[in-house]
Amino acid sequence: MTKERAKLTRLLRKDLVGLKDVTKEEIELILETAEVFKEVAKREVKKVPALKGKTVVNLFYEPSTRTRTSFEVAAKRLSADTVNFSSSGSSVGKGETFLDTVKNIEAMHPDVIVVRHPSSGAPHLLAKRVACSVINAGDGTHEHPTQALLDMMQILESKGRIHGLKVAIVGDILHSRVARSNIYGLTTMGANVRVAAPKTLLPKDVERMNVEVYTSVEEAIKDVDVIMMLRIQLERQASNFFPSLREYSKFFGLNSTKVKLAKPDVIILHPGPINRGVEITSELADSPQSVILNQVSLGVAVRMALLYLLCGGTKDARLD
């Protein structure tokens, strides 16, 4: 254990809006704290008083199942008061701006605002304007840091390490905030990251992100330890990036034949929702190699840890 690592027992930042500037020590602190909170899910009464008296606002401007529910469950298991806000049925429909909505919410003195927004950079803007902590739950095509953190926790649980592993991220890299956060986080933690997609679904600056770039899935997944499949984000695509879903599935979908090119003990991740038969076959999604549902379970522990740490908690969490 290094001297610097030993000193880091709490997060020194107010917000988590991305992983691009998050250090290895900070990621390790979050994941180690999440490991402590994972035990709460096994209790008969799944609740601890760690954030009793704190208020967490879930501010979602986009549809969400896993992320929104996970943050709500995480906050409630920590005994925090939770408020769920969606743009539908709110004053947003009457023309209220994003910042006006947030300033009104801030006037109610929350401790943490969890925000998902279709505009890249919205959580960063919010973090500069409010006194409470802000967590990015996904902004446009920019980042989704908590998804990457739970993915890294899954890799650690399955493999025992991240450093030195070969990880292939396959799919709609261009529009994927999950891909960006995972690239930042995994490379910081010492993984060798590969990305694979049609040329039309690769960002122009992808070579600058310290990854190996492939346009062949077969080449990308050869001898890898981890395969992370991404959803085709048709809702973010203003034009046709490939001829058809059938052709995409043929060349970039993962099936039982292609997966044999990876290491025998490869694990398969997916942030969800899954388009079965497009990016991955049902056979593989439900196979022992798939850790997709366990990712969801770990997501609650990771978000518990992050809420706790941003509210001033320390590494040695007491779960009385």
Helices and strands as residue ranges (DSSP letters): H 3-7, H 24-37, G 38-42, E 55-60, H 66-77, E 81-86, G 91-94, H 98-106, E 112-117, H 122-129, E 133-139, H 145-159, E 166-170, H 177-188, E 192-196, G 199-201, G 206-209, E 212-214, H 217-220, E 226-229, G 234-236, H 245-252, G 258-261, E 267-269, H 282-285, H 292-310
